[in-house]
Amino acid sequence: MYIKLVTKIKTDGNLCRKSARVLNELESLDLLHRIDEIISADERQATSEGFTLANKYQVQSAPFFIVEDDGLIRLYTAYYQFMKDVFQVSISEEDEISEIIARNPELDYI
């Protein structure tokens, strides 16, 4: 299995908030070493490898994961689903809901 993580770098040179959170959580869970390649979609360079991959897989937001296993490619745009499927780690319900809402701002929960 080969895992690529595509993060986003903002025009100010810093990681986007969600990318930084995912990297920090992977580090705190001692799973960052299991990510084979970290690729940046750099807003300062539209032709960066991360943007090329985002266009290829038609992904609109970062971070996202590309998992290659025995010739099959699985794409994960939801961190909690990636953690569950690949590392068999459950994310808290609160974090999962926060991610869903952040990815779907049109949702309005009461």
CORJO-V399621 format. One record per helix or strand of 2 or more residues. SS is the DSSP state (a for helix, b for strand). FROM is the first residue (numbers start at 1). TO is the last residue. Records with the same first field share a line. If there is no record, write none. Layout:
SS = FROM-TO + FROM-TO
This chain:
b = 2-9 + 37-42 + 64-69 + 72-76
a = 17-28 + 32-34 + 49-57 + 79-87 + 93-103
